Amino acid sequence: MVSEEKNALPHTLHFTYLSIVENKFYTGEWSLDKDLISKLFSNGFNDNTGKKGIYTQFKIGLAPGGKVALW
C-alpha cells in the first residue's frame, strides 16, 4: 500500500554508508536549511515546457571520499 500522507520537512540528515570502492565506512550529520527547503517545496519550479512542477522528494548522492550531495 502506498501512502499519500505528507511528512514534515527534515532539518537534519544523519547516516552511515559504506563506500564499496574504498571498503570504508563514512558517517555524518548535516544540518539542512529548513526555511529554504520549505520555500522551494512551496514555490515549486518551472519545467522545460514552462509548466509549474512541485518537489516531492530528496535525492541523496554518495561518493568515495565521504562526499555527499543532496538534490
All heavy atoms as TSV, in Angstrom:
chain	resi	resn	atom	element	x	y	z
A	1	MET	N	N	0.838	-1.170	0.000
A	1	MET	CA	C	0.000	0.000	0.000
A	1	MET	C	C	0.889	1.242	0.000
A	1	MET	O	O	1.873	1.320	0.708
A	1	MET	CB	C	-0.889	-0.025	1.248
A	1	MET	CG	C	-1.759	1.195	1.338
A	1	MET	SD	S	-3.173	1.018	2.428
A	1	MET	CE	C	-2.462	1.227	4.015
A	2	VAL	N	N	0.499	2.216	-0.797
A	2	VAL	CA	C	1.237	3.469	-0.893
A	2	VAL	C	C	0.464	4.544	-0.149
A	2	VAL	O	O	-0.740	4.682	-0.323
A	2	VAL	CB	C	1.429	3.878	-2.373
A	2	VAL	CG1	C	2.083	5.230	-2.475
A	2	VAL	CG2	C	2.208	2.817	-3.112
A	3	SER	N	N	1.163	5.298	0.663
A	3	SER	CA	C	0.527	6.365	1.426
A	3	SER	C	C	0.705	7.693	0.708
A	3	SER	O	O	1.764	7.976	0.163
A	3	SER	CB	C	1.151	6.450	2.813
A	3	SER	OG	O	0.661	7.583	3.492
A	4	GLU	N	N	-0.336	8.488	0.704
A	4	GLU	CA	C	-0.273	9.840	0.139
A	4	GLU	C	C	-0.032	10.883	1.234
A	4	GLU	O	O	-0.024	12.070	0.973
A	4	GLU	CB	C	-1.573	10.159	-0.602
A	4	GLU	CG	C	-1.813	9.271	-1.819
A	4	GLU	CD	C	-0.798	9.496	-2.924
A	4	GLU	OE1	O	-0.371	10.650	-3.134
A	4	GLU	OE2	O	-0.425	8.502	-3.569
A	5	GLU	N	N	0.176	10.419	2.460
A	5	GLU	CA	C	0.385	11.311	3.588
A	5	GLU	C	C	1.701	12.056	3.434
A	5	GLU	O	O	2.726	11.477	3.087
A	5	GLU	CB	C	0.417	10.489	4.879
A	5	GLU	CG	C	0.566	11.318	6.126
A	5	GLU	CD	C	0.584	10.449	7.377
A	5	GLU	OE1	O	-0.045	9.373	7.367
A	5	GLU	OE2	O	1.244	10.857	8.333
A	6	LYS	N	N	1.668	13.363	3.701
A	6	LYS	CA	C	2.873	14.174	3.611
A	6	LYS	C	C	3.615	14.131	4.933
A	6	LYS	O	O	3.006	14.176	6.001
A	6	LYS	CB	C	2.535	15.617	3.247
A	6	LYS	CG	C	1.995	15.760	1.843
A	6	LYS	CD	C	1.747	17.204	1.512
A	6	LYS	CE	C	1.220	17.327	0.100
A	6	LYS	NZ	N	0.984	18.722	-0.270
A	7	ASN	N	N	4.916	14.072	4.868
A	7	ASN	CA	C	5.764	14.095	6.057
A	7	ASN	C	C	6.323	15.498	6.251
A	7	ASN	O	O	6.416	16.276	5.311
A	7	ASN	CB	C	6.919	13.110	5.909
A	7	ASN	CG	C	6.448	11.685	5.864
A	7	ASN	OD1	O	5.595	11.298	6.640
A	7	ASN	ND2	N	6.989	10.906	4.958
A	8	ALA	N	N	6.725	15.794	7.469
A	8	ALA	CA	C	7.366	17.076	7.753
A	8	ALA	C	C	8.710	17.145	7.046
A	8	ALA	O	O	9.372	16.121	6.843
A	8	ALA	CB	C	7.552	17.236	9.258
A	9	LEU	N	N	9.107	18.342	6.648
A	9	LEU	CA	C	10.412	18.513	6.014
A	9	LEU	C	C	11.513	18.283	7.043
A	9	LEU	O	O	11.409	18.724	8.190
A	9	LEU	CB	C	10.544	19.914	5.427
A	9	LEU	CG	C	9.622	20.218	4.247
A	9	LEU	CD1	C	9.698	21.693	3.895
A	9	LEU	CD2	C	9.980	19.361	3.052
A	10	PRO	N	N	12.586	17.605	6.642
A	10	PRO	CA	C	13.671	17.331	7.593
A	10	PRO	C	C	14.504	18.576	7.869
A	10	PRO	O	O	14.575	19.483	7.050
A	10	PRO	CB	C	14.508	16.273	6.867
A	10	PRO	CG	C	14.270	16.542	5.426
A	10	PRO	CD	C	12.848	17.014	5.338
A	11	HIS	N	N	15.122	18.603	9.020
A	11	HIS	CA	C	16.032	19.699	9.352
A	11	HIS	C	C	17.466	19.188	9.463
A	11	HIS	O	O	18.398	19.979	9.500
A	11	HIS	CB	C	15.603	20.432	10.618
A	11	HIS	CG	C	15.448	19.543	11.809
A	11	HIS	ND1	N	16.500	19.198	12.605
A	11	HIS	CD2	C	14.373	18.910	12.307
A	11	HIS	CE1	C	16.080	18.393	13.555
A	11	HIS	NE2	N	14.786	18.195	13.400
A	12	THR	N	N	17.656	17.865	9.515
A	12	THR	CA	C	18.998	17.282	9.525
A	12	THR	C	C	18.996	15.964	8.755
A	12	THR	O	O	17.966	15.324	8.593
A	12	THR	CB	C	19.499	16.978	10.956
A	12	THR	OG1	O	18.600	16.078	11.581
A	12	THR	CG2	C	19.656	18.217	11.788
A	13	LEU	N	N	20.168	15.595	8.289
A	13	LEU	CA	C	20.412	14.267	7.739
A	13	LEU	C	C	21.478	13.630	8.612
A	13	LEU	O	O	22.456	14.278	8.975
A	13	LEU	CB	C	20.948	14.341	6.308
A	13	LEU	CG	C	20.015	14.772	5.209
A	13	LEU	CD1	C	20.776	14.852	3.884
A	13	LEU	CD2	C	18.844	13.829	5.078
A	14	HIS	N	N	21.291	12.373	8.932
A	14	HIS	CA	C	22.281	11.647	9.722
A	14	HIS	C	C	22.284	10.213	9.228
A	14	HIS	O	O	21.254	9.542	9.252
A	14	HIS	CB	C	21.922	11.670	11.214
A	14	HIS	CG	C	22.916	10.940	12.055
A	14	HIS	ND1	N	23.953	11.579	12.691
A	14	HIS	CD2	C	23.054	9.638	12.335
A	14	HIS	CE1	C	24.671	10.675	13.334
A	14	HIS	NE2	N	24.138	9.497	13.130
A	15	PHE	N	N	23.433	9.770	8.714
A	15	PHE	CA	C	23.517	8.387	8.261
A	15	PHE	C	C	24.959	7.933	8.150
A	15	PHE	O	O	25.891	8.730	8.208
A	15	PHE	CB	C	22.779	8.167	6.939
A	15	PHE	CG	C	23.234	9.034	5.804
A	15	PHE	CD1	C	24.283	8.656	4.998
A	15	PHE	CD2	C	22.592	10.217	5.541
A	15	PHE	CE1	C	24.696	9.454	3.953
A	15	PHE	CE2	C	22.994	11.015	4.489
A	15	PHE	CZ	C	24.047	10.628	3.694
A	16	THR	N	N	25.100	6.639	7.992
A	16	THR	CA	C	26.391	5.993	7.781
A	16	THR	C	C	26.294	5.180	6.505
A	16	THR	O	O	25.267	4.554	6.255
A	16	THR	CB	C	26.729	5.058	8.965
A	16	THR	OG1	O	26.791	5.846	10.159
A	16	THR	CG2	C	28.045	4.341	8.763
A	17	TYR	N	N	27.331	5.223	5.687
A	17	TYR	CA	C	27.315	4.411	4.473
A	17	TYR	C	C	28.679	3.803	4.212
A	17	TYR	O	O	29.702	4.271	4.703
A	17	TYR	CB	C	26.823	5.213	3.263
A	17	TYR	CG	C	27.782	6.261	2.735
A	17	TYR	CD1	C	28.616	5.989	1.665
A	17	TYR	CD2	C	27.819	7.528	3.292
A	17	TYR	CE1	C	29.480	6.942	1.175
A	17	TYR	CE2	C	28.680	8.494	2.806
A	17	TYR	CZ	C	29.504	8.188	1.742
A	17	TYR	OH	O	30.355	9.152	1.261
A	18	LEU	N	N	28.675	2.735	3.432
A	18	LEU	CA	C	29.898	2.031	3.063
A	18	LEU	C	C	30.273	2.382	1.642
A	18	LEU	O	O	29.481	2.185	0.713
A	18	LEU	CB	C	29.691	0.515	3.169
A	18	LEU	CG	C	30.799	-0.370	2.591
A	18	LEU	CD1	C	32.105	-0.181	3.355
A	18	LEU	CD2	C	30.374	-1.825	2.594
A	19	SER	N	N	31.461	2.915	1.453
A	19	SER	CA	C	31.999	3.117	0.111
A	19	SER	C	C	32.614	1.787	-0.318
A	19	SER	O	O	33.664	1.387	0.192
A	19	SER	CB	C	33.061	4.221	0.115
A	19	SER	OG	O	33.727	4.249	-1.137
A	20	ILE	N	N	31.939	1.108	-1.201
A	20	ILE	CA	C	32.423	-0.207	-1.651
A	20	ILE	C	C	33.766	-0.081	-2.357
A	20	ILE	O	O	34.640	-0.929	-2.217
A	20	ILE	CB	C	31.369	-0.881	-2.558
A	20	ILE	CG1	C	30.107	-1.153	-1.733
A	20	ILE	CG2	C	31.899	-2.161	-3.156
A	20	ILE	CD1	C	28.940	-1.649	-2.539
A	21	VAL	N	N	33.953	1.003	-3.095
A	21	VAL	CA	C	35.206	1.237	-3.820
A	21	VAL	C	C	36.396	1.305	-2.862
A	21	VAL	O	O	37.465	0.775	-3.132
A	21	VAL	CB	C	35.113	2.533	-4.661
A	21	VAL	CG1	C	36.443	2.890	-5.282
A	21	VAL	CG2	C	34.034	2.407	-5.721
A	22	GLU	N	N	36.189	1.959	-1.708
A	22	GLU	CA	C	37.269	2.152	-0.736
A	22	GLU	C	C	37.232	1.134	0.407
A	22	GLU	O	O	38.156	1.109	1.219
A	22	GLU	CB	C	37.172	3.550	-0.124
A	22	GLU	CG	C	37.313	4.665	-1.136
A	22	GLU	CD	C	36.972	6.001	-0.517
A	22	GLU	OE1	O	35.808	6.182	-0.096
A	22	GLU	OE2	O	37.876	6.844	-0.456
A	23	ASN	N	N	36.150	0.359	0.486
A	23	ASN	CA	C	35.940	-0.567	1.600
A	23	ASN	C	C	36.083	0.178	2.928
A	23	ASN	O	O	36.792	-0.230	3.832
A	23	ASN	CB	C	36.889	-1.762	1.530
A	23	ASN	CG	C	36.465	-2.875	2.466
A	23	ASN	OD1	O	35.278	-3.043	2.730
A	23	ASN	ND2	N	37.420	-3.616	2.980
A	24	LYS	N	N	35.359	1.311	3.019
A	24	LYS	CA	C	35.460	2.183	4.185
A	24	LYS	C	C	34.080	2.748	4.510
A	24	LYS	O	O	33.322	3.098	3.616
A	24	LYS	CB	C	36.427	3.332	3.873
A	24	LYS	CG	C	36.644	4.298	5.001
A	24	LYS	CD	C	37.688	5.346	4.631
A	24	LYS	CE	C	37.894	6.301	5.791
A	24	LYS	NZ	N	38.905	7.299	5.492
A	25	PHE	N	N	33.780	2.834	5.810
A	25	PHE	CA	C	32.532	3.443	6.252
A	25	PHE	C	C	32.720	4.939	6.464
A	25	PHE	O	O	33.762	5.387	6.920
A	25	PHE	CB	C	32.061	2.825	7.578
A	25	PHE	CG	C	31.429	1.484	7.414
A	25	PHE	CD1	C	32.166	0.333	7.592
A	25	PHE	CD2	C	30.085	1.375	7.088
A	25	PHE	CE1	C	31.591	-0.917	7.457
A	25	PHE	CE2	C	29.489	0.137	6.947
A	25	PHE	CZ	C	30.243	-1.011	7.129
A	26	TYR	N	N	31.679	5.692	6.133
A	26	TYR	CA	C	31.624	7.126	6.423
A	26	TYR	C	C	30.352	7.382	7.213
A	26	TYR	O	O	29.309	6.765	6.963
A	26	TYR	CB	C	31.587	7.958	5.138
A	26	TYR	CG	C	32.885	7.937	4.379
A	26	TYR	CD1	C	33.083	7.057	3.326
A	26	TYR	CD2	C	33.917	8.800	4.721
A	26	TYR	CE1	C	34.286	7.032	2.627
A	26	TYR	CE2	C	35.119	8.787	4.032
A	26	TYR	CZ	C	35.289	7.896	2.990
A	26	TYR	OH	O	36.471	7.887	2.314
A	27	THR	N	N	30.413	8.283	8.155
A	27	THR	CA	C	29.236	8.673	8.907
A	27	THR	C	C	29.235	10.187	9.035
A	27	THR	O	O	30.295	10.817	9.033
A	27	THR	CB	C	29.193	7.998	10.298
A	27	THR	OG1	O	27.923	8.251	10.890
A	27	THR	CG2	C	30.301	8.492	11.208
A	28	GLY	N	N	28.057	10.755	9.108
A	28	GLY	CA	C	27.982	12.206	9.230
A	28	GLY	C	C	26.602	12.675	9.602
A	28	GLY	O	O	25.624	11.932	9.537
A	29	GLU	N	N	26.563	13.916	10.023
A	29	GLU	CA	C	25.301	14.583	10.326
A	29	GLU	C	C	25.367	15.978	9.723
A	29	GLU	O	O	26.359	16.687	9.903
A	29	GLU	CB	C	25.082	14.668	11.833
A	29	GLU	CG	C	23.749	15.264	12.194
A	29	GLU	CD	C	23.435	15.151	13.673
A	29	GLU	OE1	O	23.986	14.264	14.342
A	29	GLU	OE2	O	22.624	15.962	14.139
A	30	TRP	N	N	24.327	16.334	8.988
A	30	TRP	CA	C	24.306	17.602	8.280
A	30	TRP	C	C	23.041	18.359	8.628
A	30	TRP	O	O	21.934	17.813	8.586
A	30	TRP	CB	C	24.351	17.373	6.768
A	30	TRP	CG	C	25.569	16.664	6.314
A	30	TRP	CD1	C	26.738	17.229	5.875
A	30	TRP	CD2	C	25.780	15.250	6.258
A	30	TRP	NE1	N	27.648	16.252	5.562
A	30	TRP	CE2	C	27.080	15.023	5.786
A	30	TRP	CE3	C	24.997	14.142	6.568
A	30	TRP	CZ2	C	27.608	13.761	5.604
A	30	TRP	CZ3	C	25.521	12.879	6.396
A	30	TRP	CH2	C	26.814	12.704	5.916
A	31	SER	N	N	23.177	19.626	8.968
A	31	SER	CA	C	22.027	20.495	9.189
A	31	SER	C	C	21.524	20.976	7.840
A	31	SER	O	O	22.317	21.284	6.944
A	31	SER	CB	C	22.416	21.716	10.027
A	31	SER	OG	O	22.794	21.305	11.311
A	32	LEU	N	N	20.219	21.022	7.685
A	32	LEU	CA	C	19.612	21.491	6.444
A	32	LEU	C	C	18.918	22.823	6.700
A	32	LEU	O	O	18.410	23.074	7.797
A	32	LEU	CB	C	18.590	20.465	5.938
A	32	LEU	CG	C	19.114	19.064	5.670
A	32	LEU	CD1	C	17.968	18.136	5.278
A	32	LEU	CD2	C	20.178	19.079	4.590
A	33	ASP	N	N	18.885	23.663	5.693
A	33	ASP	CA	C	18.214	24.956	5.784
A	33	ASP	C	C	16.722	24.724	5.579
A	33	ASP	O	O	16.215	24.717	4.458
A	33	ASP	CB	C	18.782	25.896	4.717
A	33	ASP	CG	C	18.242	27.307	4.819
A	33	ASP	OD1	O	17.146	27.502	5.396
A	33	ASP	OD2	O	18.921	28.221	4.317
A	34	LYS	N	N	16.008	24.514	6.681
A	34	LYS	CA	C	14.586	24.166	6.618
A	34	LYS	C	C	13.763	25.277	5.972
A	34	LYS	O	O	12.814	25.002	5.235
A	34	LYS	CB	C	14.066	23.843	8.014
A	34	LYS	CG	C	12.726	23.164	7.984
A	34	LYS	CD	C	12.344	22.619	9.343
A	34	LYS	CE	C	11.002	21.918	9.280
A	34	LYS	NZ	N	10.609	21.341	10.539
A	35	ASP	N	N	14.117	26.542	6.208
A	35	ASP	CA	C	13.375	27.659	5.601
A	35	ASP	C	C	13.520	27.639	4.082
A	35	ASP	O	O	12.537	27.820	3.356
A	35	ASP	CB	C	13.846	29.004	6.157
A	35	ASP	CG	C	13.464	29.203	7.619
A	35	ASP	OD1	O	12.474	28.568	8.060
A	35	ASP	OD2	O	14.150	29.966	8.306
A	36	LEU	N	N	14.739	27.433	3.593
A	36	LEU	CA	C	14.968	27.379	2.152
A	36	LEU	C	C	14.251	26.183	1.534
A	36	LEU	O	O	13.594	26.310	0.496
A	36	LEU	CB	C	16.467	27.293	1.844
A	36	LEU	CG	C	16.842	27.110	0.371
A	36	LEU	CD1	C	16.313	28.258	-0.479
A	36	LEU	CD2	C	18.343	26.967	0.213
A	37	ILE	N	N	14.341	25.032	2.176
A	37	ILE	CA	C	13.676	23.832	1.658
A	37	ILE	C	C	12.168	24.045	1.621
A	37	ILE	O	O	11.500	23.717	0.634
A	37	ILE	CB	C	14.052	22.597	2.498
A	37	ILE	CG1	C	15.538	22.271	2.299
A	37	ILE	CG2	C	13.189	21.399	2.120
A	37	ILE	CD1	C	16.075	21.234	3.264
A	38	SER	N	N	11.613	24.634	2.668
A	38	SER	CA	C	10.180	24.914	2.719
A	38	SER	C	C	9.768	25.842	1.584
A	38	SER	O	O	8.758	25.626	0.913
A	38	SER	CB	C	9.823	25.532	4.069
A	38	SER	OG	O	8.455	25.813	4.130
A	39	LYS	N	N	10.570	26.875	1.354
A	39	LYS	CA	C	10.285	27.830	0.270
A	39	LYS	C	C	10.325	27.127	-1.091
A	39	LYS	O	O	9.437	27.328	-1.920
A	39	LYS	CB	C	11.310	28.969	0.310
A	39	LYS	CG	C	11.104	30.024	-0.729
A	39	LYS	CD	C	12.150	31.125	-0.602
A	39	LYS	CE	C	12.031	32.116	-1.740
A	39	LYS	NZ	N	13.081	33.124	-1.687
A	40	LEU	N	N	11.339	26.294	-1.314
A	40	LEU	CA	C	11.448	25.585	-2.593
A	40	LEU	C	C	10.268	24.637	-2.806
A	40	LEU	O	O	9.695	24.583	-3.904
A	40	LEU	CB	C	12.772	24.808	-2.665
A	40	LEU	CG	C	14.027	25.661	-2.778
A	40	LEU	CD1	C	15.268	24.795	-2.583
A	40	LEU	CD2	C	14.074	26.366	-4.120
A	41	PHE	N	N	9.884	23.904	-1.761
A	41	PHE	CA	C	8.759	22.972	-1.878
A	41	PHE	C	C	7.445	23.723	-2.078
A	41	PHE	O	O	6.563	23.256	-2.783
A	41	PHE	CB	C	8.693	22.046	-0.665
A	41	PHE	CG	C	9.509	20.797	-0.820
A	41	PHE	CD1	C	10.888	20.852	-0.911
A	41	PHE	CD2	C	8.896	19.558	-0.885
A	41	PHE	CE1	C	11.652	19.703	-1.061
A	41	PHE	CE2	C	9.646	18.394	-1.046
A	41	PHE	CZ	C	11.023	18.471	-1.127
A	42	SER	N	N	7.302	24.899	-1.451
A	42	SER	CA	C	6.072	25.691	-1.597
A	42	SER	C	C	5.968	26.335	-2.976
A	42	SER	O	O	4.905	26.339	-3.588
A	42	SER	CB	C	6.012	26.797	-0.543
A	42	SER	OG	O	5.907	26.250	0.737
A	43	ASN	N	N	7.084	26.886	-3.465
A	43	ASN	CA	C	7.071	27.606	-4.737
A	43	ASN	C	C	7.136	26.697	-5.956
A	43	ASN	O	O	6.699	27.081	-7.032
A	43	ASN	CB	C	8.236	28.600	-4.806
A	43	ASN	CG	C	8.090	29.714	-3.801
A	43	ASN	OD1	O	7.005	29.975	-3.296
A	43	ASN	ND2	N	9.190	30.374	-3.486
A	44	GLY	N	N	7.707	25.525	-5.814
A	44	GLY	CA	C	7.841	24.630	-6.959
A	44	GLY	C	C	8.870	25.146	-7.958
A	44	GLY	O	O	9.743	25.934	-7.625
A	45	PHE	N	N	8.711	24.730	-9.202
A	45	PHE	CA	C	9.666	25.090	-10.251
A	45	PHE	C	C	8.964	25.054	-11.605
A	45	PHE	O	O	7.885	24.477	-11.740
A	45	PHE	CB	C	10.855	24.104	-10.256
A	45	PHE	CG	C	10.433	22.679	-10.526
A	45	PHE	CD1	C	10.422	22.173	-11.815
A	45	PHE	CD2	C	10.034	21.852	-9.479
A	45	PHE	CE1	C	10.021	20.869	-12.062
A	45	PHE	CE2	C	9.645	20.545	-9.712
A	45	PHE	CZ	C	9.631	20.046	-11.006
A	46	ASN	N	N	9.581	25.676	-12.608
A	46	ASN	CA	C	9.086	25.596	-13.982
A	46	ASN	C	C	9.899	24.541	-14.709
A	46	ASN	O	O	11.129	24.605	-14.736
A	46	ASN	CB	C	9.211	26.941	-14.694
A	46	ASN	CG	C	8.244	27.967	-14.136
A	46	ASN	OD1	O	7.132	27.629	-13.760
A	46	ASN	ND2	N	8.667	29.203	-14.059
A	47	ASP	N	N	9.198	23.564	-15.305
A	47	ASP	CA	C	9.928	22.527	-16.029
A	47	ASP	C	C	10.332	23.044	-17.417
A	47	ASP	O	O	10.094	24.207	-17.756
A	47	ASP	CB	C	9.125	21.220	-16.102
A	47	ASP	CG	C	7.880	21.323	-16.962
A	47	ASP	OD1	O	7.710	22.315	-17.700
A	47	ASP	OD2	O	7.061	20.382	-16.910
A	48	ASN	N	N	10.932	22.197	-18.224
A	48	ASN	CA	C	11.459	22.647	-19.524
A	48	ASN	C	C	10.360	22.988	-20.534
A	48	ASN	O	O	10.648	23.494	-21.605
A	48	ASN	CB	C	12.435	21.614	-20.106
A	48	ASN	CG	C	11.794	20.257	-20.289
A	48	ASN	OD1	O	10.632	20.048	-19.953
A	48	ASN	ND2	N	12.548	19.319	-20.815
A	49	THR	N	N	9.091	22.739	-20.213
A	49	THR	CA	C	7.983	23.129	-21.099
A	49	THR	C	C	7.290	24.387	-20.590
A	49	THR	O	O	6.325	24.843	-21.197
A	49	THR	CB	C	6.936	21.991	-21.198
A	49	THR	OG1	O	6.314	21.816	-19.930
A	49	THR	CG2	C	7.568	20.698	-21.676
A	50	GLY	N	N	7.754	24.923	-19.462
A	50	GLY	CA	C	7.150	26.113	-18.882
A	50	GLY	C	C	6.036	25.817	-17.900
A	50	GLY	O	O	5.456	26.727	-17.321
A	51	LYS	N	N	5.718	24.546	-17.697
A	51	LYS	CA	C	4.686	24.169	-16.733
A	51	LYS	C	C	5.280	24.183	-15.325
A	51	LYS	O	O	6.453	23.904	-15.137
A	51	LYS	CB	C	4.155	22.769	-17.028
A	51	LYS	CG	C	3.390	22.674	-18.315
A	51	LYS	CD	C	2.878	21.259	-18.511
A	51	LYS	CE	C	2.216	21.099	-19.854
A	51	LYS	NZ	N	1.809	19.714	-20.086
A	52	LYS	N	N	4.419	24.498	-14.365
A	52	LYS	CA	C	4.872	24.520	-12.977
A	52	LYS	C	C	4.846	23.108	-12.410
A	52	LYS	O	O	3.872	22.381	-12.564
A	52	LYS	CB	C	4.004	25.439	-12.127
A	52	LYS	CG	C	4.521	25.555	-10.712
A	52	LYS	CD	C	3.856	26.650	-9.945
A	52	LYS	CE	C	4.482	26.707	-8.561
A	52	LYS	NZ	N	4.142	27.877	-7.832
A	53	GLY	N	N	5.935	22.732	-11.764
A	53	GLY	CA	C	6.032	21.441	-11.099
A	53	GLY	C	C	6.233	21.636	-9.612
A	53	GLY	O	O	6.503	22.753	-9.159
A	54	ILE	N	N	6.093	20.563	-8.874
A	54	ILE	CA	C	6.328	20.634	-7.434
A	54	ILE	C	C	7.391	19.608	-7.047
A	54	ILE	O	O	7.552	18.584	-7.715
A	54	ILE	CB	C	5.039	20.379	-6.623
A	54	ILE	CG1	C	4.457	18.996	-6.949
A	54	ILE	CG2	C	4.017	21.473	-6.848
A	54	ILE	CD1	C	3.373	18.548	-6.005
A	55	TYR	N	N	8.104	19.920	-5.999
A	55	TYR	CA	C	9.068	18.976	-5.453
A	55	TYR	C	C	8.320	18.001	-4.542
A	55	TYR	O	O	7.433	18.393	-3.786
A	55	TYR	CB	C	10.158	19.692	-4.657
A	55	TYR	CG	C	11.022	20.595	-5.496
A	55	TYR	CD1	C	10.875	21.971	-5.449
A	55	TYR	CD2	C	11.984	20.057	-6.348
A	55	TYR	CE1	C	11.678	22.802	-6.213
A	55	TYR	CE2	C	12.787	20.877	-7.121
A	55	TYR	CZ	C	12.622	22.252	-7.050
A	55	TYR	OH	O	13.415	23.057	-7.812
A	56	THR	N	N	8.694	16.728	-4.620
A	56	THR	CA	C	8.036	15.717	-3.800
A	56	THR	C	C	9.028	14.851	-3.034
A	56	THR	O	O	8.615	14.031	-2.217
A	56	THR	CB	C	7.166	14.789	-4.665
A	56	THR	OG1	O	7.993	14.155	-5.645
A	56	THR	CG2	C	6.048	15.560	-5.347
A	57	GLN	N	N	10.315	15.007	-3.308
A	57	GLN	CA	C	11.296	14.146	-2.658
A	57	GLN	C	C	12.691	14.750	-2.726
A	57	GLN	O	O	12.930	15.699	-3.463
A	57	GLN	CB	C	11.319	12.777	-3.325
A	57	GLN	CG	C	11.724	12.818	-4.795
A	57	GLN	CD	C	11.618	11.471	-5.450
A	57	GLN	OE1	O	11.874	10.461	-4.832
A	57	GLN	NE2	N	11.246	11.450	-6.718
A	58	PHE	N	N	13.579	14.183	-1.932
A	58	PHE	CA	C	15.006	14.493	-1.971
A	58	PHE	C	C	15.711	13.312	-2.618
A	58	PHE	O	O	15.257	12.176	-2.506
A	58	PHE	CB	C	15.600	14.608	-0.558
A	58	PHE	CG	C	15.126	15.783	0.211
A	58	PHE	CD1	C	14.160	15.643	1.185
A	58	PHE	CD2	C	15.666	17.030	-0.005
A	58	PHE	CE1	C	13.735	16.716	1.929
A	58	PHE	CE2	C	15.250	18.119	0.736
A	58	PHE	CZ	C	14.285	17.959	1.695
A	59	LYS	N	N	16.833	13.586	-3.231
A	59	LYS	CA	C	17.716	12.521	-3.684
A	59	LYS	C	C	19.074	12.783	-3.067
A	59	LYS	O	O	19.555	13.914	-3.042
A	59	LYS	CB	C	17.824	12.506	-5.199
A	59	LYS	CG	C	16.500	12.189	-5.845
A	59	LYS	CD	C	16.646	11.541	-7.148
A	59	LYS	CE	C	15.246	11.272	-7.678
A	59	LYS	NZ	N	15.172	10.119	-8.452
A	60	ILE	N	N	19.689	11.737	-2.553
A	60	ILE	CA	C	20.985	11.854	-1.898
A	60	ILE	C	C	21.995	11.055	-2.699
A	60	ILE	O	O	21.762	9.890	-3.017
A	60	ILE	CB	C	20.917	11.326	-0.449
A	60	ILE	CG1	C	19.899	12.138	0.345
A	60	ILE	CG2	C	22.293	11.379	0.203
A	60	ILE	CD1	C	19.571	11.567	1.688
A	61	GLY	N	N	23.101	11.699	-3.058
A	61	GLY	CA	C	24.180	11.032	-3.772
A	61	GLY	C	C	25.363	10.835	-2.838
A	61	GLY	O	O	25.717	11.725	-2.075
A	62	LEU	N	N	25.958	9.651	-2.897
A	62	LEU	CA	C	27.112	9.315	-2.062
A	62	LEU	C	C	28.263	8.913	-2.975
A	62	LEU	O	O	28.064	8.203	-3.956
A	62	LEU	CB	C	26.762	8.156	-1.130
A	62	LEU	CG	C	25.503	8.344	-0.288
A	62	LEU	CD1	C	25.128	7.049	0.408
A	62	LEU	CD2	C	25.692	9.458	0.712
A	63	ALA	N	N	29.467	9.359	-2.639
A	63	ALA	CA	C	30.625	9.080	-3.476
A	63	ALA	C	C	31.839	8.781	-2.607
A	63	ALA	O	O	31.873	9.127	-1.420
A	63	ALA	CB	C	30.911	10.279	-4.379
A	64	PRO	N	N	32.839	8.146	-3.209
A	64	PRO	CA	C	34.083	7.896	-2.471
A	64	PRO	C	C	34.654	9.190	-1.882
A	64	PRO	O	O	34.416	10.281	-2.391
A	64	PRO	CB	C	35.009	7.310	-3.538
A	64	PRO	CG	C	34.098	6.681	-4.523
A	64	PRO	CD	C	32.889	7.606	-4.566
A	65	GLY	N	N	35.399	9.033	-0.819
A	65	GLY	CA	C	35.984	10.195	-0.154
A	65	GLY	C	C	35.036	10.830	0.830
A	65	GLY	O	O	35.296	11.908	1.347
A	66	GLY	N	N	33.890	10.187	1.085
A	66	GLY	CA	C	32.924	10.725	2.030
A	66	GLY	C	C	32.106	11.871	1.483
A	66	GLY	O	O	31.501	12.626	2.225
A	67	LYS	N	N	32.039	11.996	0.159
A	67	LYS	CA	C	31.289	13.103	-0.460
A	67	LYS	C	C	29.804	12.776	-0.469
A	67	LYS	O	O	29.390	11.663	-0.741
A	67	LYS	CB	C	31.795	13.354	-1.866
A	67	LYS	CG	C	33.227	13.836	-1.863
A	67	LYS	CD	C	33.721	14.132	-3.248
A	67	LYS	CE	C	35.129	14.668	-3.114
A	67	LYS	NZ	N	36.019	14.179	-4.102
A	68	VAL	N	N	29.017	13.816	-0.162
A	68	VAL	CA	C	27.555	13.693	-0.121
A	68	VAL	C	C	26.953	14.860	-0.893
A	68	VAL	O	O	27.402	15.997	-0.763
A	68	VAL	CB	C	27.038	13.729	1.335
A	68	VAL	CG1	C	25.527	13.653	1.379
A	68	VAL	CG2	C	27.668	12.611	2.155
A	69	ALA	N	N	25.933	14.583	-1.711
A	69	ALA	CA	C	25.213	15.626	-2.430
A	69	ALA	C	C	23.725	15.442	-2.194
A	69	ALA	O	O	23.238	14.313	-2.087
A	69	ALA	CB	C	25.521	15.560	-3.917
A	70	LEU	N	N	22.994	16.538	-2.096
A	70	LEU	CA	C	21.551	16.500	-1.904
A	70	LEU	C	C	20.909	17.260	-3.048
A	70	LEU	O	O	21.253	18.395	-3.344
A	70	LEU	CB	C	21.194	17.166	-0.569
A	70	LEU	CG	C	19.724	17.282	-0.221
A	70	LEU	CD1	C	19.120	15.906	0.021
A	70	LEU	CD2	C	19.535	18.161	1.000
A	71	TRP	N	N	19.978	16.599	-3.725
A	71	TRP	CA	C	19.245	17.235	-4.822
A	71	TRP	C	C	17.792	17.304	-4.468
A	71	TRP	O	O	17.238	16.450	-3.850
A	71	TRP	CB	C	19.360	16.420	-6.114
A	71	TRP	CG	C	20.702	16.390	-6.706
A	71	TRP	CD1	C	21.304	17.334	-7.497
A	71	TRP	CD2	C	21.658	15.315	-6.592
A	71	TRP	NE1	N	22.550	16.910	-7.854
A	71	TRP	CE2	C	22.794	15.678	-7.318
A	71	TRP	CE3	C	21.658	14.100	-5.944
A	71	TRP	CZ2	C	23.908	14.870	-7.429
A	71	TRP	CZ3	C	22.757	13.304	-6.042
A	71	TRP	CH2	C	23.875	13.695	-6.780
